[in-house]
Amino acid sequence: MHASPLFRLADEAALAAFVSERGFAMIAAAHDGQPLIAQAPVLLGGRRLRFHLARGNPVTAALLDGAAAVAVIPGADAYISPDWYGIDDQVPTWNYQSVEVEGPVAALDEAGLIRLLDDLSAHFEARLAPKPPWTRAKMTPGRFEAMLPAIVGFEMTARRLEGVSKLSQNKPAEAIAQAAAALAERSDPGAAEIAGLMAALTQRP
């Protein structure tokens, strides 16, 4: 991750909250000189990121072979027109939030994989309250166990955990507010969230 210090997120509690809220990552690794990417739901506890992949996924083979990996957890993003700032000599840019977790990866044993799957479903089902949470107890006996060999669980030990929150912090407060107001009128995915985050910057003491 390369970012100006103005945009860097370093507070680990904030980073952990971001990963918990987003809960989905791109897992990148290299194998035999070939870059590989997979997508997976993730859980971060301390500096340990857990996830699972299909056994047949090429990234799975790379990780089982000892490849280090980077997990990228993207947040909202939006295009920013220079016209919105109300100041001269600006250029187009893109505002966004993202967190990266990088480090060695180890495969989970069967018990660890089962704990991961239970923890994942509990984490995301909790968001659906008041719906009664789904658990694997609702499955036909033996079905869960039959499906288990099709996936592999992993735990990444984060040697690097950092994030970027690029919200035009390098512009005057009035320019940020004007751009946020213009962005709030858009219907693009992520526009409303980025607009709200930018507006919040101008309200801090």
Sequence and secondary structure as in RCSB ss.txt:
>XXXX:A:sequence
MHASPLFRLADEAALAAFVSERGFAMIAAAHDGQPLIAQAPVLLGGRRLRFHLARGNPVTAALLDGAAAVAVIPG
ADAYISPDWYGIDDQVPTWNYQSVEVEGPVAALDEAGLIRLLDDLSAHFEARLAPKPPWTRAKMTPGRFEAMLPA
IVGFEMTARRLEGVSKLSQNKPAEAIAQAAAALAERSDPGAAEIAGLMAALTQRP
>XXXX:A:secstr
    TTTEE  HHHHHHHHHHH EEEEEEEETTEEEEEEEEEEEETTEEEEEEETT HHHHHHHTT  EEEEEEE
EEEEE GGGG SSS   EEEEEEEEEEE EEE  HHHHHHHHHHHHHHHHGGGTTS    GGGS TTHHHHHGGG
EEEEEEE SEEEEEEESSTTS HHHHHHHHHHHHT  STTHHHHHHHHHHHHH  
